[in-house]
Amino acid sequence: GENELPVFTVKPARGNNIRKLVSVVRKLEIVVGLAMCYFVYSFFIELRLKSGYVNILRYKVNNIDGLSHGGQENEVALGEEFDIGILNKKINDTDEAITDQISTIQTDIRNWHYGMVQKQFGSQTPKVEVKILNSDKISSFVVEMAPVELMPNSIHFFLEMVKANVWQNTVFTHVDHILYAVLTNTEGRHKVNNLPEIQASRLLHSEYSPDYPHYKYTIGFSGGLGAPEFYINTADNRKIHGPGGQHRDDTGDACFGKVVKGFDVIDRMAKKTEKPFDSDFVETVIHSITILQ
């Protein structure tokens, strides 16, 4: 009759159809997150580069919306019978299109950061000196960045913070297998809010490379996009901080540098962690981090 509701006729779904749908939804969430982060981030790029490069990237992000809906050819009329195989194909095609678009956006972001590292910090592999204050005595160690082509976003983000003296008078918190640098001053006040003031970039995607894993004395960024905190691995943490480790996914933490001088300083801090203290955490003051010429 005229008041009857339309009926969809669907053949029985295979068991893995739900998993495919979940995969598409997760990747759509990644795209939306990248798009939101990139919208804010692109504003600063436009001011600093004054080029149309950002408009190209924004177009690519906006174009994802069309991929996710699939257009009229993917619609099924009310009351029309359709085969689950066709639905599976549409899911797979959308999944592949979104994956390709994510990869393209990430590549463009990486290329931009690579160029900015070369422009701002030179073509040589950057190094930084970290000075720590312990019992009124200053010690130091030197960190060499990873090859820039492997970790352009992470290295650019870290060097921008160092250049702006963000890490001056902050602390290393000693936690088991790492020394964790936190953007908190010695009075316990957070300094994360200072990042927008210096217009520092941020991590827009998880930047892990199997060619630069988390060996002892390497430097990594903690999990989570845009997180400024970094850590020093005081043990071989390839499994813990690599794909399938703490985050239980395929990303892994970005590993973007390694200690090349002052290993004894790292060992003393790590040894200090093993001793009993009244407080929950043992802390070492970061006096300063500077870029070596």
C-alpha positions in Angstrom: 0.0 0.0 0.0 1.0 3.7 -0.1 2.0 3.7 3.6 4.2 0.6 3.4 7.9 1.2 4.2 10.5 0.5 1.5 12.3 -2.8 1.9 16.0 -3.7 1.2 16.7 -7.2 0.1 20.2 -8.3 0.9 21.9 -11.6 0.5 23.5 -13.1 3.6 26.8 -11.4 4.4 30.1 -13.1 4.8 31.7 -13.2 8.2 34.5 -10.8 7.3 32.2 -8.1 6.0 31.9 -6.4 9.4 35.7 -6.4 9.8 36.0 -4.7 6.4 33.5 -2.1 7.4 35.3 -1.4 10.7 38.6 -1.0 8.7 37.0 1.6 6.4 35.5 3.5 9.4 38.9 3.5 11.2 40.6 4.9 8.1 37.9 7.5 7.7 38.6 8.6 11.3 42.3 8.9 10.4 41.4 11.1 7.4 39.1 13.3 9.5 41.8 13.7 12.1 44.4 14.5 9.5 42.1 17.0 7.9 41.3 18.8 11.2 45.0 19.0 12.2 46.0 20.0 8.8 43.5 22.8 8.6 45.0 24.5 11.6 48.6 23.6 10.5 48.1 24.9 7.0 47.3 28.4 8.2 50.8 28.8 9.6 52.3 27.3 6.4 50.5 29.9 4.3 51.9 32.7 6.4 55.4 31.4 6.3 55.7 30.1 2.8 53.3 32.5 0.9 52.7 29.9 -1.8 49.9 27.9 -3.3 51.3 24.6 -2.1 48.9 24.4 0.9 45.9 24.9 -1.4 46.9 21.8 -3.3 47.1 19.7 -0.1 43.8 21.1 1.1 42.2 20.1 -2.2 43.4 16.6 -1.7 42.0 16.4 1.9 38.6 17.8 0.7 38.5 15.3 -2.2 38.4 12.4 0.3 34.8 13.3 1.1 33.9 12.3 -2.4 35.8 9.1 -2.1 34.0 8.1 1.1 30.5 8.6 -0.4 31.3 7.0 -3.7 28.9 9.0 -5.9 25.6 8.0 -7.4 26.9 4.8 -8.9 27.4 3.4 -5.4 23.8 4.0 -4.3 21.3 1.2 -4.1 17.7 2.1 -4.9 15.0 1.4 -2.3 13.6 -2.1 -2.7 16.4 -3.1 -5.1 18.1 -6.4 -4.5 21.9 -6.3 -4.5 24.7 -8.9 -4.1 26.9 -8.8 -1.1 29.9 -9.3 -3.4 29.2 -6.0 -5.0 29.0 -4.4 -1.6 32.4 -6.0 -0.6 33.9 -4.6 -3.8 32.6 -1.1 -3.1 34.0 -1.4 0.5 37.4 -2.5 -0.8 37.5 0.2 -3.5 36.7 2.9 -1.0 39.3 1.4 1.5 42.0 1.5 -1.2 41.1 5.0 -2.3 41.2 6.4 1.2 44.5 4.6 1.9 46.1 6.1 -1.2 44.9 9.5 -0.3 46.3 9.3 3.2 49.6 8.2 1.8 49.7 11.1 -0.6 48.9 13.6 2.1 51.6 12.2 4.4 54.1 12.2 1.6 53.4 15.9 0.8 53.7 16.8 4.5 57.0 14.9 4.8 58.4 16.6 1.7 57.6 20.0 3.1 59.3 19.3 6.4 62.3 17.9 4.7 62.7 21.1 2.7 62.2 23.2 5.9 65.0 21.3 7.8 67.4 21.9 4.9 66.4 25.6 4.7 66.5 26.4 8.4 69.2 24.0 9.8 71.4 23.2 6.8 72.1 20.1 4.8 74.4 18.5 7.4 72.9 16.0 9.9 71.8 18.2 12.8 73.2 17.6 16.3 72.1 19.0 19.6 73.8 19.3 23.0 71.7 18.5 26.1 72.9 20.0 29.4 71.5 18.6 32.6 71.7 19.9 36.1 72.4 17.3 38.8 73.4 18.3 42.4 74.4 21.8 41.2 76.7 20.3 38.6 76.1 20.5 34.8 76.8 17.5 32.6 76.0 17.1 29.0 75.5 14.6 26.1 75.1 15.0 22.4 72.3 13.7 20.2 72.6 13.3 16.4 69.4 13.4 14.4 68.4 10.5 12.2 68.7 10.8 8.5 66.3 13.6 7.7 64.7 11.7 4.8 63.5 9.1 7.3 62.1 11.4 10.0 61.5 14.9 8.4 58.4 15.8 10.4 59.8 14.6 13.8 63.2 16.2 13.3 61.8 19.6 12.2 59.3 19.6 15.1 62.1 18.8 17.6 64.6 21.4 16.2 61.9 24.1 16.1 61.3 23.5 19.9 65.1 23.5 20.6 65.6 26.7 18.6 62.8 28.4 20.6 64.4 27.3 24.0 61.2 25.4 24.9 63.1 22.8 26.8 65.1 25.2 29.0 64.5 24.5 32.7 62.3 21.4 32.2 62.8 17.9 33.6 63.6 14.3 32.7 61.3 12.0 34.5 63.0 8.6 35.2 60.6 5.7 34.2 61.8 2.1 34.1 63.2 1.6 30.5 63.3 5.3 29.4 64.3 8.8 30.5 61.2 10.8 29.7 61.5 14.6 28.9 58.4 16.4 30.0 57.4 20.0 29.2 57.1 20.9 32.8 59.4 23.4 34.6 61.0 22.7 38.0 58.0 24.3 39.7 55.6 21.9 38.1 54.1 24.3 35.7 53.3 23.0 32.2 54.9 24.7 29.2 52.9 23.0 26.4 50.8 26.2 26.0 54.0 27.9 24.8 54.1 25.9 21.6 51.5 28.0 19.7 53.3 31.2 20.7 56.5 30.1 18.8 54.4 28.7 15.9 56.1 25.3 16.2 54.9 22.6 13.8 53.5 19.4 15.2 53.4 15.7 14.4 50.5 15.2 12.0 51.0 11.5 11.6 52.9 8.7 13.2 56.3 8.7 11.7 58.0 5.3 12.4 60.7 3.8 10.1 61.9 0.2 10.4 65.3 1.5 9.2 65.7 3.5 12.4 64.4 1.3 15.3 64.4 2.0 19.1 67.8 0.7 20.1 69.4 1.7 23.4 70.4 5.4 23.5 68.1 6.4 20.7 65.6 9.2 21.0 61.8 8.9 20.4 58.6 10.8 20.6 55.9 9.5 22.9 52.7 8.1 21.3 50.0 10.4 20.2 49.8 13.0 17.4 51.3 16.4 18.3 52.7 15.2 21.6 55.9 17.3 22.3 57.4 15.0 24.9 60.3 12.8 23.9 62.3 10.1 25.6 65.7 8.4 25.6 65.7 4.6 25.4 67.8 3.2 28.2 67.3 -0.3 26.9 66.7 -2.0 23.6 63.1 -1.0 23.1 62.5 -2.2 19.6 59.6 -4.4 20.5 58.0 -2.1 23.1 58.1 1.1 21.0 57.9 -0.5 17.6 54.8 -1.6 15.6 52.6 -3.9 17.6 54.2 -2.8 20.9 52.6 -0.6 23.5 50.1 0.8 21.1 49.2 -2.6 19.8 48.9 -1.4 16.2 51.1 -1.0 13.1 52.4 2.5 13.8 55.2 2.5 16.4 56.7 5.6 18.0 58.9 7.9 15.9 62.6 7.3 16.6 64.4 10.4 15.3 67.9 10.5 16.9 70.6 8.8 18.9 73.1 9.7 21.6 76.6 9.9 20.1 78.5 11.4 23.1 78.1 11.4 26.8 76.8 7.8 27.3 78.1 7.9 30.8 75.7 10.7 31.6 72.8 8.6 30.3 73.9 5.6 32.3 74.2 7.6 35.5 70.6 8.9 35.1 69.4 5.4 34.3 71.2 4.1 37.4 69.7 6.8 39.5 66.2 5.5 38.5 66.9 2.1 40.1 67.5 3.5 43.5 64.6 3.9 46.0 63.2 7.4 46.5 60.4 8.8 48.6 58.7 10.4 45.6 56.9 8.4 42.9 59.3 9.7 40.2 63.0 10.6 40.0 63.7 13.8 38.1 66.7 15.5 36.5 66.6 19.1 35.5 67.2 19.9 31.8 69.3 23.0 31.9 69.2 23.6 28.2 69.2 22.0 24.7 71.1 23.8 22.0 71.8 23.1 18.3 75.4 22.5 17.5 76.8 24.3 14.5 
